[in-house]
Amino acid sequence: MQDISFELRGEYIELDKLLKATGLADSGGHARMMITEGQVRVDGQAESRKTAKIRAGQRVQLQGQPAIFVLAPQG
C-alpha cells in the first residue's frame, strides 16, 4: 500500500472531510462511523472527534489502509 499525500487548501481540514476527500470513506456518514468505532489514529493516537482539525505535518491512519500525510498548501 502506498501512502497518500494530501495538500491542504487552508489552515486545516476536519477529520471526517479528510477521509472522504482521500477516498478512504465513501461518504461523510461512513467517515464519521469509522471515527466513532475507533478505527482512526492521528499521529499514532486514537481520535474520536469527528471534526478534529487536521493540520499540515499530521499523519492520519485508518486500519488496513494507507497512511495520509497532510501537507501545507503550496503557493
N, C-alpha and C positions, 0 to 999 in steps of 0.2 A: 504494500500500500504506500502510495506517495502522499506526503503531507500536502496540505493546502495552504497557500499564502493568500491572505485576504487584505486588500488595501482599503483603509478607512476613507470615507468621503468627508468626514467631520472629525470631531474630537473623540467620539466613541460610537459604539453600536450596542444595542441591547442584545443580551444573550439569545433570546428566542428568535430575534430577527437575524442574527448571525447564522444560526443553524439553518434557517430557511434559505437565506441568501447563498449559502455554500452548497445547498442541495442535500445536506445531511438529514433534513427534515422535509417531509412532503408539504407541510403546512405549518402555520403558526401554532395551531392547536396540537399538532403532533410534536412540535418542538417543546411546547410547554409541558406536555405529558412526559417526555423523556427527562426533562429537568426535574419535574416533581418526583419521578421514580428513582432519582439519584444516579442517572446514567452519565451525567456530565461533570467534568472536572475542569477547573480553571486554575492554571499554574499549579497543577498537582493536587488541588484541594477540591472536595466535593462542593458543588454550587447548587443551591436550591432556590435562589432568587431568579425568577423567570426574566425579569427585566434588569438584571445586573449589568452595569455599564462596563463593556469590554473596551479596553484602550490599547493603543499601539504598544507592542512589546509583550503582550499577553499570549498565552498558549491555551487553547481550548481542546479538550479531548473527549470524545464520545466513545463509549465502549465498543470495541471492534471496528472502529472507523479511523481514518487518517486524522492526525492532529491538524488543527487550524492555527497558523501563526498570523497574528494580526499586525499589520504594517501601518506605519504613519502614512498619511496622504502625501503623494508626490506633487511637487509644484509649488 
